C-alpha cells in the first residue's frame, strides 16, 4: 500500500483526479479526519474538506504509472 497527501484545489482538479483514478483496477481511498471515501467517487470526494491536504492510500505496491499521473496533486 502506498500513501500520499494530495490537494484538490478546484472542481476541475476533482474531475481530472477521478478520471485518472478510474483507469486503475486497484482500490484508492481518500481520508480527511475520520472520514474515508472511495477516490473513484466524485460525490464522496466533494463530501471531504478540500481546503486541507487529503490523505490518499493506494491499495497496491505497483503504482508507478499512477503516481506519475497524479504527481501534480501530490503535496
PDB file of N, CA, C and O in Angstrom:
ATOM      1  N   UNK A   1       0.843  -1.178   0.000  1.00  0.00           N
ATOM      2  CA  UNK A   1       0.000   0.000   0.000  1.00  0.00           C
ATOM      3  C   UNK A   1       0.889   1.243   0.000  1.00  0.00           C
ATOM      4  O   UNK A   1       1.882   1.307   0.726  1.00  0.00           O
ATOM      5  N   UNK A   2       0.527   2.218  -0.813  1.00  0.00           N
ATOM      6  CA  UNK A   2       1.253   3.494  -0.901  1.00  0.00           C
ATOM      7  C   UNK A   2       0.363   4.595  -0.352  1.00  0.00           C
ATOM      8  O   UNK A   2      -0.858   4.557  -0.503  1.00  0.00           O
ATOM      9  N   UNK A   3       0.993   5.585   0.294  1.00  0.00           N
ATOM     10  CA  UNK A   3       0.231   6.658   0.907  1.00  0.00           C
ATOM     11  C   UNK A   3       0.869   8.011   0.591  1.00  0.00           C
ATOM     12  O   UNK A   3       2.091   8.153   0.640  1.00  0.00           O
ATOM     13  N   UNK A   4       0.036   9.002   0.267  1.00  0.00           N
ATOM     14  CA  UNK A   4       0.486  10.356  -0.064  1.00  0.00           C
ATOM     15  C   UNK A   4      -0.525  11.353   0.468  1.00  0.00           C
ATOM     16  O   UNK A   4      -1.649  10.994   0.817  1.00  0.00           O
ATOM     17  N   UNK A   5      -0.112  12.604   0.526  1.00  0.00           N
ATOM     18  CA  UNK A   5      -1.046  13.694   0.767  1.00  0.00           C
ATOM     19  C   UNK A   5      -1.260  14.411  -0.558  1.00  0.00           C
ATOM     20  O   UNK A   5      -0.307  14.660  -1.296  1.00  0.00           O
ATOM     21  N   UNK A   6      -2.513  14.743  -0.857  1.00  0.00           N
ATOM     22  CA  UNK A   6      -2.830  15.438  -2.098  1.00  0.00           C
ATOM     23  C   UNK A   6      -3.676  16.674  -1.801  1.00  0.00           C
ATOM     24  O   UNK A   6      -4.282  16.790  -0.736  1.00  0.00           O
ATOM     25  N   UNK A   7      -3.703  17.593  -2.764  1.00  0.00           N
ATOM     26  CA  UNK A   7      -4.589  18.761  -2.700  1.00  0.00           C
ATOM     27  C   UNK A   7      -5.389  18.809  -3.990  1.00  0.00           C
ATOM     28  O   UNK A   7      -4.835  18.703  -5.085  1.00  0.00           O
ATOM     29  N   UNK A   8      -6.693  18.970  -3.849  1.00  0.00           N
ATOM     30  CA  UNK A   8      -7.590  19.155  -4.987  1.00  0.00           C
ATOM     31  C   UNK A   8      -8.171  20.555  -4.824  1.00  0.00           C
ATOM     32  O   UNK A   8      -9.064  20.773  -4.005  1.00  0.00           O
ATOM     33  N   UNK A   9      -7.656  21.506  -5.612  1.00  0.00           N
ATOM     34  CA  UNK A   9      -7.940  22.924  -5.393  1.00  0.00           C
ATOM     35  C   UNK A   9      -9.172  23.443  -6.122  1.00  0.00           C
ATOM     36  O   UNK A   9      -9.668  24.524  -5.802  1.00  0.00           O
ATOM     37  N   UNK A  10      -9.673  22.691  -7.095  1.00  0.00           N
ATOM     38  CA  UNK A  10     -10.814  23.189  -7.872  1.00  0.00           C
ATOM     39  C   UNK A  10     -11.708  22.027  -8.302  1.00  0.00           C
ATOM     40  O   UNK A  10     -11.352  20.857  -8.156  1.00  0.00           O
ATOM     41  N   UNK A  11     -12.867  22.377  -8.830  1.00  0.00           N
ATOM     42  CA  UNK A  11     -13.788  21.362  -9.348  1.00  0.00           C
ATOM     43  C   UNK A  11     -13.130  20.595 -10.485  1.00  0.00           C
ATOM     44  O   UNK A  11     -13.282  19.378 -10.586  1.00  0.00           O
ATOM     45  N   UNK A  12     -12.397  21.304 -11.343  1.00  0.00           N
ATOM     46  CA  UNK A  12     -11.714  20.634 -12.454  1.00  0.00           C
ATOM     47  C   UNK A  12     -10.639  19.679 -11.959  1.00  0.00           C
ATOM     48  O   UNK A  12     -10.445  18.616 -12.548  1.00  0.00           O
ATOM     49  N   UNK A  13      -9.927  20.041 -10.873  1.00  0.00           N
ATOM     50  CA  UNK A  13      -8.949  19.124 -10.280  1.00  0.00           C
ATOM     51  C   UNK A  13      -9.627  17.840  -9.831  1.00  0.00           C
ATOM     52  O   UNK A  13      -9.109  16.748 -10.065  1.00  0.00           O
ATOM     53  N   UNK A  14     -10.786  17.965  -9.187  1.00  0.00           N
ATOM     54  CA  UNK A  14     -11.508  16.777  -8.711  1.00  0.00           C
ATOM     55  C   UNK A  14     -11.922  15.906  -9.896  1.00  0.00           C
ATOM     56  O   UNK A  14     -11.738  14.689  -9.862  1.00  0.00           O
ATOM     57  N   UNK A  15     -12.479  16.518 -10.944  1.00  0.00           N
ATOM     58  CA  UNK A  15     -12.906  15.739 -12.118  1.00  0.00           C
ATOM     59  C   UNK A  15     -11.715  15.048 -12.775  1.00  0.00           C
ATOM     60  O   UNK A  15     -11.799  13.869 -13.118  1.00  0.00           O
ATOM     61  N   UNK A  16     -10.605  15.770 -12.955  1.00  0.00           N
ATOM     62  CA  UNK A  16      -9.413  15.168 -13.562  1.00  0.00           C
ATOM     63  C   UNK A  16      -8.874  14.029 -12.707  1.00  0.00           C
ATOM     64  O   UNK A  16      -8.495  12.980 -13.227  1.00  0.00           O
ATOM     65  N   UNK A  17      -8.842  14.241 -11.386  1.00  0.00           N
ATOM     66  CA  UNK A  17      -8.340  13.225 -10.469  1.00  0.00           C
ATOM     67  C   UNK A  17      -9.193  11.958 -10.536  1.00  0.00           C
ATOM     68  O   UNK A  17      -8.651  10.856 -10.622  1.00  0.00           O
ATOM     69  N   UNK A  18     -10.508  12.102 -10.499  1.00  0.00           N
ATOM     70  CA  UNK A  18     -11.411  10.947 -10.545  1.00  0.00           C
ATOM     71  C   UNK A  18     -11.247  10.191 -11.870  1.00  0.00           C
ATOM     72  O   UNK A  18     -11.266   8.961 -11.887  1.00  0.00           O
ATOM     73  N   UNK A  19     -11.088  10.919 -12.971  1.00  0.00           N
ATOM     74  CA  UNK A  19     -10.878  10.258 -14.266  1.00  0.00           C
ATOM     75  C   UNK A  19      -9.591   9.445 -14.275  1.00  0.00           C
ATOM     76  O   UNK A  19      -9.556   8.353 -14.842  1.00  0.00           O
ATOM     77  N   UNK A  20      -8.534   9.962 -13.656  1.00  0.00           N
ATOM     78  CA  UNK A  20      -7.269   9.222 -13.579  1.00  0.00           C
ATOM     79  C   UNK A  20      -7.432   7.977 -12.720  1.00  0.00           C
ATOM     80  O   UNK A  20      -7.045   6.883 -13.133  1.00  0.00           O
ATOM     81  N   UNK A  21      -8.003   8.133 -11.530  1.00  0.00           N
ATOM     82  CA  UNK A  21      -8.143   7.010 -10.590  1.00  0.00           C
ATOM     83  C   UNK A  21      -8.992   5.888 -11.195  1.00  0.00           C
ATOM     84  O   UNK A  21      -8.712   4.711 -10.967  1.00  0.00           O
ATOM     85  N   UNK A  22     -10.013   6.238 -11.954  1.00  0.00           N
ATOM     86  CA  UNK A  22     -10.902   5.225 -12.521  1.00  0.00           C
ATOM     87  C   UNK A  22     -10.243   4.380 -13.606  1.00  0.00           C
ATOM     88  O   UNK A  22     -10.800   3.355 -13.999  1.00  0.00           O
ATOM     89  N   UNK A  23      -9.086   4.777 -14.094  1.00  0.00           N
ATOM     90  CA  UNK A  23      -8.356   3.961 -15.084  1.00  0.00           C
ATOM     91  C   UNK A  23      -7.709   2.727 -14.455  1.00  0.00           C
ATOM     92  O   UNK A  23      -7.343   1.787 -15.160  1.00  0.00           O
ATOM     93  N   UNK A  24      -7.570   2.732 -13.147  1.00  0.00           N
ATOM     94  CA  UNK A  24      -6.815   1.678 -12.458  1.00  0.00           C
ATOM     95  C   UNK A  24      -7.744   0.724 -11.715  1.00  0.00           C
ATOM     96  O   UNK A  24      -8.778   1.125 -11.181  1.00  0.00           O
ATOM     97  N   UNK A  25      -7.352  -0.547 -11.692  1.00  0.00           N
ATOM     98  CA  UNK A  25      -8.163  -1.601 -11.079  1.00  0.00           C
ATOM     99  C   UNK A  25      -8.097  -1.597  -9.555  1.00  0.00           C
ATOM    100  O   UNK A  25      -9.072  -1.968  -8.901  1.00  0.00           O
ATOM    101  N   UNK A  26      -6.977  -1.189  -8.979  1.00  0.00           N
ATOM    102  CA  UNK A  26      -6.817  -1.273  -7.524  1.00  0.00           C
ATOM    103  C   UNK A  26      -7.657  -0.203  -6.822  1.00  0.00           C
ATOM    104  O   UNK A  26      -8.059   0.795  -7.420  1.00  0.00           O
ATOM    105  N   UNK A  27      -7.907  -0.446  -5.537  1.00  0.00           N
ATOM    106  CA  UNK A  27      -8.704   0.484  -4.730  1.00  0.00           C
ATOM    107  C   UNK A  27      -7.845   1.657  -4.277  1.00  0.00           C
ATOM    108  O   UNK A  27      -6.665   1.497  -3.965  1.00  0.00           O
ATOM    109  N   UNK A  28      -8.451   2.830  -4.247  1.00  0.00           N
ATOM    110  CA  UNK A  28      -7.798   4.038  -3.749  1.00  0.00           C
ATOM    111  C   UNK A  28      -8.777   4.711  -2.792  1.00  0.00           C
ATOM    112  O   UNK A  28      -9.929   4.966  -3.144  1.00  0.00           O
ATOM    113  N   UNK A  29      -8.307   4.995  -1.582  1.00  0.00           N
ATOM    114  CA  UNK A  29      -9.130   5.666  -0.578  1.00  0.00           C
ATOM    115  C   UNK A  29      -8.576   7.049  -0.298  1.00  0.00           C
ATOM    116  O   UNK A  29      -7.368   7.274  -0.373  1.00  0.00           O
ATOM    117  N   UNK A  30      -9.467   7.972   0.026  1.00  0.00           N
ATOM    118  CA  UNK A  30      -9.086   9.303   0.470  1.00  0.00           C
ATOM    119  C   UNK A  30      -9.633   9.493   1.871  1.00  0.00           C
ATOM    120  O   UNK A  30     -10.763   9.099   2.162  1.00  0.00           O
ATOM    121  N   UNK A  31      -8.826  10.102   2.747  1.00  0.00           N
ATOM    122  CA  UNK A  31      -9.309  10.333   4.102  1.00  0.00           C
ATOM    123  C   UNK A  31      -8.982  11.755   4.544  1.00  0.00           C
ATOM    124  O   UNK A  31      -7.924  12.308   4.244  1.00  0.00           O
ATOM    125  N   UNK A  32      -9.932  12.310   5.262  1.00  0.00           N
ATOM    126  CA  UNK A  32      -9.800  13.639   5.840  1.00  0.00           C
ATOM    127  C   UNK A  32     -10.397  13.558   7.230  1.00  0.00           C
ATOM    128  O   UNK A  32     -11.607  13.397   7.390  1.00  0.00           O
ATOM    129  N   UNK A  33      -9.539  13.671   8.236  1.00  0.00           N
ATOM    130  CA  UNK A  33     -10.017  13.461   9.608  1.00  0.00           C
ATOM    131  C   UNK A  33     -10.446  12.020   9.785  1.00  0.00           C
ATOM    132  O   UNK A  33      -9.677  11.101   9.504  1.00  0.00           O
ATOM    133  N   UNK A  34     -11.663  11.820  10.246  1.00  0.00           N
ATOM    134  CA  UNK A  34     -12.150  10.448  10.458  1.00  0.00           C
ATOM    135  C   UNK A  34     -12.973   9.922   9.293  1.00  0.00           C
ATOM    136  O   UNK A  34     -13.467   8.796   9.340  1.00  0.00           O
ATOM    137  N   UNK A  35     -13.123  10.729   8.246  1.00  0.00           N
ATOM    138  CA  UNK A  35     -13.907  10.319   7.073  1.00  0.00           C
ATOM    139  C   UNK A  35     -13.024   9.676   6.018  1.00  0.00           C
ATOM    140  O   UNK A  35     -11.958  10.194   5.684  1.00  0.00           O
ATOM    141  N   UNK A  36     -13.474   8.543   5.496  1.00  0.00           N
ATOM    142  CA  UNK A  36     -12.764   7.848   4.427  1.00  0.00           C
ATOM    143  C   UNK A  36     -13.752   7.623   3.293  1.00  0.00           C
ATOM    144  O   UNK A  36     -14.862   7.138   3.512  1.00  0.00           O
ATOM    145  N   UNK A  37     -13.334   7.984   2.060  1.00  0.00           N
ATOM    146  CA  UNK A  37     -14.201   7.797   0.892  1.00  0.00           C
ATOM    147  C   UNK A  37     -13.423   7.109  -0.217  1.00  0.00           C
ATOM    148  O   UNK A  37     -12.193   7.127  -0.242  1.00  0.00           O
ATOM    149  N   UNK A  38     -14.158   6.509  -1.123  1.00  0.00           N
ATOM    150  CA  UNK A  38     -13.588   5.889  -2.317  1.00  0.00           C
ATOM    151  C   UNK A  38     -13.146   7.002  -3.263  1.00  0.00           C
ATOM    152  O   UNK A  38     -13.946   7.873  -3.604  1.00  0.00           O
ATOM    153  N   UNK A  39     -11.886   6.985  -3.692  1.00  0.00           N
ATOM    154  CA  UNK A  39     -11.359   8.032  -4.569  1.00  0.00           C
ATOM    155  C   UNK A  39     -11.967   7.975  -5.966  1.00  0.00           C
ATOM    156  O   UNK A  39     -11.771   8.896  -6.759  1.00  0.00           O
ATOM    157  N   UNK A  40     -12.691   6.922  -6.277  1.00  0.00           N
ATOM    158  CA  UNK A  40     -13.350   6.812  -7.585  1.00  0.00           C
ATOM    159  C   UNK A  40     -14.734   7.452  -7.573  1.00  0.00           C
ATOM    160  O   UNK A  40     -15.422   7.468  -8.594  1.00  0.00           O
ATOM    161  N   UNK A  41     -15.140   7.976  -6.426  1.00  0.00           N
ATOM    162  CA  UNK A  41     -16.465   8.577  -6.252  1.00  0.00           C
ATOM    163  C   UNK A  41     -16.360  10.099  -6.180  1.00  0.00           C
ATOM    164  O   UNK A  41     -15.868  10.651  -5.195  1.00  0.00           O
ATOM    165  N   UNK A  42     -16.822  10.759  -7.217  1.00  0.00           N
ATOM    166  CA  UNK A  42     -16.761  12.224  -7.236  1.00  0.00           C
ATOM    167  C   UNK A  42     -17.617  12.820  -6.112  1.00  0.00           C
ATOM    168  O   UNK A  42     -17.232  13.824  -5.512  1.00  0.00           O
ATOM    169  N   UNK A  43     -18.759  12.216  -5.825  1.00  0.00           N
ATOM    170  CA  UNK A  43     -19.611  12.703  -4.741  1.00  0.00           C
ATOM    171  C   UNK A  43     -18.936  12.499  -3.381  1.00  0.00           C
ATOM    172  O   UNK A  43     -19.034  13.348  -2.495  1.00  0.00           O
ATOM    173  N   UNK A  44     -18.262  11.382  -3.232  1.00  0.00           N
ATOM    174  CA  UNK A  44     -17.539  11.137  -1.986  1.00  0.00           C
ATOM    175  C   UNK A  44     -16.459  12.170  -1.747  1.00  0.00           C
ATOM    176  O   UNK A  44     -16.300  12.660  -0.629  1.00  0.00           O
ATOM    177  N   UNK A  45     -15.711  12.508  -2.794  1.00  0.00           N
ATOM    178  CA  UNK A  45     -14.637  13.495  -2.668  1.00  0.00           C
ATOM    179  C   UNK A  45     -15.206  14.855  -2.264  1.00  0.00           C
ATOM    180  O   UNK A  45     -14.630  15.543  -1.421  1.00  0.00           O
ATOM    181  N   UNK A  46     -16.336  15.242  -2.863  1.00  0.00           N
ATOM    182  CA  UNK A  46     -16.922  16.532  -2.524  1.00  0.00           C
ATOM    183  C   UNK A  46     -17.477  16.571  -1.097  1.00  0.00           C
ATOM    184  O   UNK A  46     -17.793  17.649  -0.594  1.00  0.00           O
ATOM    185  N   UNK A  47     -17.599  15.424  -0.443  1.00  0.00           N
ATOM    186  CA  UNK A  47     -18.050  15.416   0.950  1.00  0.00           C
ATOM    187  C   UNK A  47     -16.891  15.686   1.919  1.00  0.00           C
ATOM    188  O   UNK A  47     -17.118  15.881   3.114  1.00  0.00           O
ATOM    189  N   UNK A  48     -15.655  15.700   1.411  1.00  0.00           N
ATOM    190  CA  UNK A  48     -14.482  15.956   2.246  1.00  0.00           C
ATOM    191  C   UNK A  48     -14.173  17.454   2.300  1.00  0.00           C
ATOM    192  O   UNK A  48     -14.649  18.232   1.473  1.00  0.00           O
ATOM    193  N   UNK A  49     -13.369  17.836   3.286  1.00  0.00           N
ATOM    194  CA  UNK A  49     -12.902  19.220   3.402  1.00  0.00           C
ATOM    195  C   UNK A  49     -11.733  19.395   2.433  1.00  0.00           C
ATOM    196  O   UNK A  49     -10.617  18.961   2.718  1.00  0.00           O
ATOM    197  N   UNK A  50     -11.991  20.031   1.287  1.00  0.00           N
ATOM    198  CA  UNK A  50     -10.973  20.168   0.245  1.00  0.00           C
ATOM    199  C   UNK A  50     -10.060  21.366   0.458  1.00  0.00           C
ATOM    200  O   UNK A  50      -9.191  21.631  -0.373  1.00  0.00           O
ATOM    201  N   UNK A  51     -10.239  22.096   1.558  1.00  0.00           N
ATOM    202  CA  UNK A  51      -9.371  23.240   1.832  1.00  0.00           C
ATOM    203  C   UNK A  51      -8.057  22.806   2.483  1.00  0.00           C
ATOM    204  O   UNK A  51      -7.132  23.608   2.618  1.00  0.00           O
ATOM    205  N   UNK A  52      -7.979  21.542   2.882  1.00  0.00           N
ATOM    206  CA  UNK A  52      -6.790  20.996   3.535  1.00  0.00           C
ATOM    207  C   UNK A  52      -6.273  19.821   2.715  1.00  0.00           C
ATOM    208  O   UNK A  52      -7.013  19.245   1.918  1.00  0.00           O
ATOM    209  N   UNK A  53      -4.978  19.456   2.913  1.00  0.00           N
ATOM    210  CA  UNK A  53      -4.478  18.246   2.230  1.00  0.00           C
ATOM    211  C   UNK A  53      -5.284  17.010   2.644  1.00  0.00           C
ATOM    212  O   UNK A  53      -5.735  16.890   3.783  1.00  0.00           O
ATOM    213  N   UNK A  54      -5.447  16.108   1.691  1.00  0.00           N
ATOM    214  CA  UNK A  54      -6.200  14.870   1.901  1.00  0.00           C
ATOM    215  C   UNK A  54      -5.225  13.706   1.799  1.00  0.00           C
ATOM    216  O   UNK A  54      -4.343  13.701   0.940  1.00  0.00           O
ATOM    217  N   UNK A  55      -5.383  12.724   2.671  1.00  0.00           N
ATOM    218  CA  UNK A  55      -4.514  11.547   2.634  1.00  0.00           C
ATOM    219  C   UNK A  55      -5.048  10.554   1.605  1.00  0.00           C
ATOM    220  O   UNK A  55      -6.221  10.183   1.638  1.00  0.00           O
ATOM    221  N   UNK A  56      -4.180  10.132   0.695  1.00  0.00           N
ATOM    222  CA  UNK A  56      -4.525   9.142  -0.326  1.00  0.00           C
ATOM    223  C   UNK A  56      -3.840   7.831   0.026  1.00  0.00           C
ATOM    224  O   UNK A  56      -2.658   7.823   0.371  1.00  0.00           O
ATOM    225  N   UNK A  57      -4.568   6.724  -0.058  1.00  0.00           N
ATOM    226  CA  UNK A  57      -3.998   5.391   0.124  1.00  0.00           C
ATOM    227  C   UNK A  57      -4.337   4.544  -1.090  1.00  0.00           C
ATOM    228  O   UNK A  57      -5.504   4.262  -1.360  1.00  0.00           O
ATOM    229  N   UNK A  58      -3.299   4.141  -1.820  1.00  0.00           N
ATOM    230  CA  UNK A  58      -3.469   3.265  -2.977  1.00  0.00           C
ATOM    231  C   UNK A  58      -3.180   1.847  -2.514  1.00  0.00           C
ATOM    232  O   UNK A  58      -2.092   1.567  -2.011  1.00  0.00           O
ATOM    233  N   UNK A  59      -4.139   0.955  -2.679  1.00  0.00           N
ATOM    234  CA  UNK A  59      -4.024  -0.419  -2.176  1.00  0.00           C
ATOM    235  C   UNK A  59      -3.356  -1.323  -3.208  1.00  0.00           C
ATOM    236  O   UNK A  59      -3.953  -2.271  -3.719  1.00  0.00           O
ATOM    237  N   UNK A  60      -2.105  -0.998  -3.493  1.00  0.00           N
ATOM    238  CA  UNK A  60      -1.284  -1.778  -4.404  1.00  0.00           C
ATOM    239  C   UNK A  60       0.173  -1.416  -4.157  1.00  0.00           C
ATOM    240  O   UNK A  60       0.467  -0.367  -3.584  1.00  0.00           O
ATOM    241  N   UNK A  61       1.080  -2.274  -4.584  1.00  0.00           N
ATOM    242  CA  UNK A  61       2.501  -1.954  -4.476  1.00  0.00           C
ATOM    243  C   UNK A  61       3.076  -1.515  -5.815  1.00  0.00           C
ATOM    244  O   UNK A  61       4.166  -0.947  -5.870  1.00  0.00           O
ATOM    245  N   UNK A  62       2.348  -1.777  -6.890  1.00  0.00           N
ATOM    246  CA  UNK A  62       2.821  -1.427  -8.223  1.00  0.00           C
ATOM    247  C   UNK A  62       1.978  -0.289  -8.781  1.00  0.00           C
ATOM    248  O   UNK A  62       1.001  -0.507  -9.499  1.00  0.00           O
ATOM    249  N   UNK A  63       2.381   0.933  -8.433  1.00  0.00           N
ATOM    250  CA  UNK A  63       1.573   2.072  -8.857  1.00  0.00           C
ATOM    251  C   UNK A  63       2.425   3.200  -9.427  1.00  0.00           C
ATOM    252  O   UNK A  63       2.056   4.368  -9.302  1.00  0.00           O
ATOM    253  N   UNK A  64       3.546   2.879 -10.043  1.00  0.00           N
ATOM    254  CA  UNK A  64       4.430   3.908 -10.593  1.00  0.00           C
ATOM    255  C   UNK A  64       3.730   4.759 -11.648  1.00  0.00           C
ATOM    256  O   UNK A  64       3.866   5.982 -11.641  1.00  0.00           O
ATOM    257  N   UNK A  65       2.985   4.129 -12.553  1.00  0.00           N
ATOM    258  CA  UNK A  65       2.268   4.887 -13.582  1.00  0.00           C
ATOM    259  C   UNK A  65       1.209   5.783 -12.950  1.00  0.00           C
ATOM    260  O   UNK A  65       1.026   6.927 -13.366  1.00  0.00           O
ATOM    261  N   UNK A  66       0.520   5.263 -11.954  1.00  0.00           N
ATOM    262  CA  UNK A  66      -0.495   6.028 -11.244  1.00  0.00           C
ATOM    263  C   UNK A  66       0.128   7.264 -10.587  1.00  0.00           C
ATOM    264  O   UNK A  66      -0.416   8.364 -10.686  1.00  0.00           O
ATOM    265  N   UNK A  67       1.256   7.081  -9.924  1.00  0.00           N
ATOM    266  CA  UNK A  67       1.935   8.189  -9.248  1.00  0.00           C
ATOM    267  C   UNK A  67       2.327   9.268 -10.252  1.00  0.00           C
ATOM    268  O   UNK A  67       2.170  10.459  -9.984  1.00  0.00           O
ATOM    269  N   UNK A  68       2.833   8.848 -11.401  1.00  0.00           N
ATOM    270  CA  UNK A  68       3.212   9.830 -12.432  1.00  0.00           C
ATOM    271  C   UNK A  68       2.011  10.642 -12.892  1.00  0.00           C
ATOM    272  O   UNK A  68       2.125  11.843 -13.137  1.00  0.00           O
ATOM    273  N   UNK A  69       0.859   9.987 -13.010  1.00  0.00           N
ATOM    274  CA  UNK A  69      -0.338  10.694 -13.474  1.00  0.00           C
ATOM    275  C   UNK A  69      -0.907  11.667 -12.439  1.00  0.00           C
ATOM    276  O   UNK A  69      -1.500  12.684 -12.799  1.00  0.00           O
ATOM    277  N   UNK A  70      -0.725  11.353 -11.158  1.00  0.00           N
ATOM    278  CA  UNK A  70      -1.303  12.223 -10.129  1.00  0.00           C
ATOM    279  C   UNK A  70      -0.280  13.140  -9.467  1.00  0.00           C
ATOM    280  O   UNK A  70      -0.617  13.829  -8.504  1.00  0.00           O
ATOM    281  N   UNK A  71       0.957  13.167  -9.955  1.00  0.00           N
ATOM    282  CA  UNK A  71       2.003  13.923  -9.249  1.00  0.00           C
ATOM    283  C   UNK A  71       1.684  15.416  -9.125  1.00  0.00           C
ATOM    284  O   UNK A  71       2.177  16.064  -8.202  1.00  0.00           O
ATOM    285  N   UNK A  72       0.878  15.978 -10.024  1.00  0.00           N
ATOM    286  CA  UNK A  72       0.547  17.397  -9.887  1.00  0.00           C
ATOM    287  C   UNK A  72      -0.365  17.672  -8.693  1.00  0.00           C
ATOM    288  O   UNK A  72      -0.491  18.819  -8.264  1.00  0.00           O
ATOM    289  N   UNK A  73      -1.001  16.630  -8.155  1.00  0.00           N
ATOM    290  CA  UNK A  73      -1.867  16.793  -6.981  1.00  0.00           C
ATOM    291  C   UNK A  73      -1.133  16.516  -5.667  1.00  0.00           C
ATOM    292  O   UNK A  73      -1.614  16.902  -4.602  1.00  0.00           O
ATOM    293  N   UNK A  74       0.014  15.859  -5.727  1.00  0.00           N
ATOM    294  CA  UNK A  74       0.743  15.461  -4.516  1.00  0.00           C
ATOM    295  C   UNK A  74       1.425  16.674  -3.881  1.00  0.00           C
ATOM    296  O   UNK A  74       2.077  17.469  -4.558  1.00  0.00           O
ATOM    297  N   UNK A  75       1.257  16.791  -2.572  1.00  0.00           N
ATOM    298  CA  UNK A  75       1.892  17.902  -1.829  1.00  0.00           C
ATOM    299  C   UNK A  75       2.944  17.367  -0.893  1.00  0.00           C
ATOM    300  O   UNK A  75       3.589  18.139  -0.183  1.00  0.00           O
TER     301      UNK A  75
END
